[in-house]
């Protein structure tokens, strides 16, 4: 199964992915960084939308 991943080296913390796909992306309250929630299955279309919209091109499937 493919899992979305965020490259924190390029992520600008714009939170756009959280708006597009809040079931998958969230802000980690402890670190302040955006992270991927652990899920059994990821909603492909929503994640693809977040990937497409990420201004820093920081999200990919792995
Ligand atoms: S949309 Fe991209 S740059 Fe913005 S918070 Fe998400 S991963 Fe980071």
Boltz pocket constraint, residues with backbone or C-beta under 6 A from the ligand:
constraints:
  - pocket:
      binder: B
      contacts: [[A, 6], [A, 10], [A, 11], [A, 12], [A, 13], [A, 14], [A, 15], [A, 16], [A, 17], [A, 18], [A, 34], [A, 50], [A, 53], [A, 54], [A, 55], [A, 56], [A, 57], [A, 58], [A, 59]]
      max_distance: 6.0
